[in-house]
Amino acid sequence: MPNQENTVRLLPDVAVHAQPHLAGALDWVGMADIQVPVHFDAGDGEVQRSSAKVGAFVNLKRPDKRGIHMSRLYLQVEQALSTQTLTSESLHALLRGFLDSHKDLADRACLSIRFEHLVRRPALRSENSGWRAYPVTIQASLTGDAFLLELGTEVVYSSTCPASAALSRQLIQDQFAKDFDVGKSLDHAAVLAWLGSEQGIIATPHAQRSVACLRVRPAQGAGFDLIGLIDRVEHALGTPVQTAVKREDEQAFALANGSNLMFCEDAARRIQKTLDADDRLNDFHIRVEHQESLHPHDAVAYASKGVVGGYGSTP
């Protein structure tokens, strides 16, 4: 009688049984929202560990095959992402592993990674600082030898409407004409007090929280310079949202808003100009959204580098 402990038990695998009546090739098959830790260097040399959700897919080019080997994708994702720092090279190798483990089934592979990266930001005037969590998306695909990589993030900022500012200034001028007789000499102290009163500043322009959604394709060897990308965009806009805020910081923020009046078109062009000058980016896609305080709808603008066949071909 055989030793039952040494007997290998065969487990059923219904996926190997084809269903001819449902034959057909599939664009993508895989898993979404795989939970795994990732290690990411945002460009400052400090590797940060974050909780990520990952999508892993291959195409199913064989119409006669019922399915792919999903466990193979999962185990490769878990092994690669939880032990290695994210780089272009490591993602390329991971996708190549997807295809090598499905060589009879697939010739295309793709990967998506979503997580948040914490960056400490200083206050505008005070000595304080605080953390900002920036969303990060990484998309990678491999078709034959064609490897494509994309980095995405969002910058949140304040936008003050130029038209509203002009209309507010006109109302303040009208109020000034009412409160100060044109035929009398102006008293400096009285004017100064008037400017500091609610009666004097009777109108203020509307401003709103706004979001710039960025997708960039780094040049070969450029790496994931997330912090550099964010810094350039926030500097171009001039009014990124703040973390720690004392009164002197809030006053500085008000000054920045007044000095950076912008429509959504202005914001998109500011970002476009600064990214277009960056030779570490092969292409980029910008979507700015001004979440209006005047309207129930939002003002939106798109911009890109203008590469033929690149992001600019679709919104």
C-alpha positions in Angstrom: 0.0 0.0 0.0 1.6 3.4 -1.0 2.5 5.9 1.6 -0.2 8.5 1.5 2.1 11.3 2.8 4.3 10.9 -0.3 1.4 10.8 -2.8 1.1 13.9 -4.9 -2.5 15.0 -5.1 -3.6 16.2 -8.5 -5.8 19.3 -8.3 -8.4 20.0 -11.0 -7.7 22.8 -13.5 -10.8 23.6 -15.5 -9.0 26.6 -17.2 -7.2 24.2 -19.5 -10.5 23.0 -21.0 -11.4 25.2 -24.1 -14.9 26.3 -24.8 -15.1 26.4 -28.7 -18.5 28.1 -28.7 -16.9 31.1 -26.9 -13.6 31.3 -28.8 -12.1 34.7 -29.2 -9.0 36.8 -28.6 -9.1 39.3 -25.7 -7.5 42.7 -25.4 -6.5 42.5 -21.7 -6.9 39.9 -19.0 -5.5 40.2 -15.5 -6.1 41.7 -12.0 -6.9 45.1 -10.7 -6.2 46.7 -7.3 -3.6 44.2 -6.1 -2.5 45.4 -2.7 1.2 45.5 -2.3 3.9 47.7 -0.8 6.1 49.7 -3.1 9.4 51.5 -2.6 9.7 54.8 -4.4 12.5 57.4 -4.7 10.8 60.7 -5.7 14.0 62.2 -6.8 15.5 63.3 -3.5 17.4 60.1 -2.9 15.1 59.0 -0.1 13.3 55.7 -0.7 9.8 55.8 0.8 7.6 52.8 1.4 3.9 53.2 0.5 0.8 51.0 0.2 -0.1 50.7 -3.5 -2.9 49.2 -5.6 -1.6 47.5 -8.8 -3.2 46.4 -12.0 -1.4 43.6 -13.9 -2.6 42.5 -17.4 -1.6 40.6 -20.5 -3.5 40.1 -23.7 -5.0 36.7 -24.6 -4.1 36.3 -28.2 -5.1 32.6 -28.4 -8.9 32.3 -29.2 -8.8 28.6 -28.3 -7.4 29.2 -24.8 -9.9 29.7 -22.0 -7.7 31.9 -19.7 -4.3 33.1 -18.5 -2.3 32.2 -15.5 -3.3 35.0 -13.1 -1.4 33.5 -10.1 1.8 33.9 -12.1 1.1 37.6 -12.6 0.3 38.1 -8.9 3.4 36.3 -7.6 5.7 38.3 -10.0 4.1 41.5 -8.9 4.4 40.7 -5.2 8.0 39.6 -5.5 9.2 42.5 -7.7 7.4 45.4 -6.2 7.7 44.5 -2.5 11.4 43.9 -2.6 12.8 46.4 -5.2 12.8 50.2 -5.6 10.6 51.3 -8.5 12.7 52.1 -11.6 12.2 52.1 -15.3 14.5 49.0 -15.5 12.7 47.1 -12.8 9.3 47.7 -14.4 10.6 46.7 -17.8 11.9 43.5 -16.3 8.6 42.8 -14.6 6.6 43.2 -17.8 9.1 41.0 -19.6 8.5 38.4 -16.9 4.7 38.6 -17.5 5.3 37.8 -21.2 7.9 35.0 -20.6 5.4 33.3 -18.2 2.7 33.6 -20.9 4.7 33.1 -24.1 2.1 30.8 -25.6 -0.8 33.1 -24.7 0.3 36.8 -24.9 2.5 39.2 -26.7 1.5 42.4 -24.8 1.7 43.3 -21.1 0.8 46.4 -19.0 1.0 47.5 -15.4 -0.6 50.3 -13.4 0.5 51.4 -9.9 -1.3 53.9 -7.7 -0.1 55.2 -4.3 0.5 58.4 -2.4 3.9 59.9 -1.7 4.4 62.2 1.3 6.5 65.4 0.8 7.3 67.9 3.6 6.6 71.4 2.6 7.8 74.6 4.4 5.4 77.4 5.3 5.5 80.6 3.2 6.7 82.9 6.0 6.9 81.2 9.4 9.4 78.5 10.4 6.8 75.8 10.3 6.3 73.0 7.8 3.8 70.1 7.2 3.2 67.1 5.0 1.5 67.0 1.6 0.4 63.7 0.2 0.7 63.7 -3.6 -1.1 61.0 -5.6 1.2 59.0 -7.9 0.3 56.9 -10.8 2.7 54.9 -12.9 1.7 53.2 -16.1 4.0 50.9 -18.0 3.4 48.7 -21.1 5.5 46.3 -23.2 4.7 45.3 -26.8 7.5 43.3 -28.4 10.5 45.5 -27.7 8.4 48.7 -27.4 8.4 49.8 -23.7 6.3 52.8 -22.7 6.4 54.5 -19.3 4.3 57.2 -17.8 4.3 59.1 -14.5 1.3 61.0 -13.2 0.5 63.2 -10.3 -1.7 66.2 -9.2 -1.0 69.7 -8.0 -3.7 71.5 -6.0 -3.6 75.3 -6.0 -5.7 78.4 -5.6 -6.9 80.4 -8.6 -8.2 84.0 -8.4 -10.4 85.1 -11.3 -8.9 88.1 -13.2 -12.3 89.3 -14.4 -13.7 89.2 -10.9 -10.7 91.1 -9.6 -11.2 93.8 -12.2 -14.9 94.1 -11.3 -14.1 94.3 -7.6 -11.6 97.0 -8.2 -14.2 99.0 -10.0 -16.6 98.7 -7.1 -13.9 99.9 -4.7 -13.2 102.9 -6.9 -16.9 103.7 -7.0 -17.1 103.5 -3.2 -14.0 105.7 -2.8 -15.6 108.3 -5.0 -18.7 108.3 -2.7 -16.8 108.5 0.5 -14.2 111.2 -0.5 -15.4 114.5 -1.9 -13.6 115.2 -5.1 -13.4 118.9 -4.2 -11.6 118.4 -0.9 -8.0 117.5 -0.2 -7.4 114.0 0.9 -6.3 113.2 4.5 -3.7 110.5 4.4 -4.8 109.0 7.8 -8.4 108.9 6.7 -7.6 107.2 3.4 -5.4 104.7 5.2 -8.1 103.9 7.7 -10.7 103.6 4.9 -8.5 101.1 3.1 -8.3 99.0 6.2 -12.1 99.0 6.8 -14.9 96.7 5.5 -16.6 99.8 4.2 -13.6 100.5 1.9 -13.0 97.0 0.6 -16.6 96.3 -0.3 -15.9 93.6 -2.9 -13.4 90.8 -3.3 -12.7 88.6 -6.3 -13.8 85.0 -6.2 -11.1 82.3 -5.9 -11.3 78.6 -5.9 -9.4 75.4 -5.2 -8.0 74.2 -8.5 -6.3 71.0 -9.6 -3.6 70.4 -12.3 -3.5 66.7 -13.3 -0.2 65.9 -14.9 0.9 62.9 -17.0 4.5 62.8 -18.3 6.6 60.4 -20.3 10.2 60.7 -19.0 13.1 60.5 -21.4 15.2 57.4 -21.3 17.3 57.4 -18.2 15.5 60.4 -16.6 14.1 58.4 -13.7 11.1 59.3 -11.6 11.8 63.0 -10.6 8.4 63.5 -8.9 9.5 66.2 -6.5 11.3 68.1 -9.3 8.2 67.9 -11.5 5.9 69.2 -8.6 8.3 72.0 -7.7 8.5 73.3 -11.3 4.7 73.3 -11.7 4.0 74.8 -8.2 6.5 77.6 -8.9 4.9 78.3 -12.3 1.4 78.6 -10.8 2.6 80.5 -7.7 -0.3 79.6 -5.4 0.0 75.9 -4.3 -2.1 75.0 -1.3 -0.3 75.1 2.0 0.2 72.9 5.1 1.1 74.7 8.3 -0.4 78.2 8.2 0.1 81.0 10.7 -1.3 84.5 10.2 1.9 85.7 8.4 1.6 82.6 6.1 -2.0 83.3 5.3 -1.2 86.9 4.5 1.6 85.8 2.2 -0.8 83.4 0.5 -3.3 86.3 0.0 -0.5 88.3 -1.6 0.4 85.4 -3.9 -3.2 85.1 -5.0 -3.4 88.8 -5.8 -0.2 88.6 -7.7 -1.1 85.5 -9.7 -4.6 86.2 -11.1 -5.4 83.4 -13.7 -8.0 81.9 -15.8 -7.8 78.1 -16.4 -6.2 78.9 -19.8 -3.5 80.9 -18.1 -2.8 78.1 -15.7 -2.5 75.5 -18.4 -0.2 77.7 -20.5 2.1 78.4 -17.4 2.5 74.7 -16.8 2.9 74.0 -20.5 5.7 76.5 -20.8 7.7 75.2 -17.9 7.3 71.5 -18.9 8.1 72.3 -22.5 11.5 73.6 -21.4 12.3 70.3 -19.6 14.3 68.1 -21.9 13.9 65.2 -19.5 10.3 64.8 -20.7 9.5 63.3 -24.0 5.8 64.2 -23.8 3.3 65.5 -21.3 -0.4 65.9 -20.8 -2.0 68.6 -18.7 -5.5 69.0 -17.4 -6.4 72.0 -15.2 -9.7 72.2 -13.4 -10.8 75.4 -11.7 -13.6 74.3 -9.3 -15.7 77.4 -9.6 -17.1 79.2 -6.7 -19.2 81.4 -9.0 -20.7 78.6 -11.1 -22.0 75.0 -10.3 -19.8 73.8 -13.2 -16.0 73.8 -13.5 -13.6 75.6 -15.9 -11.2 73.1 -17.6 -8.3 73.4 -20.0 -6.0 70.9 -21.6 -2.4 71.3 -23.0 0.3 69.0 -24.2 3.8 69.1 -25.7 2.4 68.7 -29.2 4.4 65.6 -30.1 3.0 63.9 -33.3 0.9 60.9 -32.3 1.4 61.9 -28.6 -0.9 63.1 -25.9 -2.3 66.0 -27.9 -4.1 63.6 -30.3 -6.8 62.9 -27.6 -8.2 64.8 -24.6 
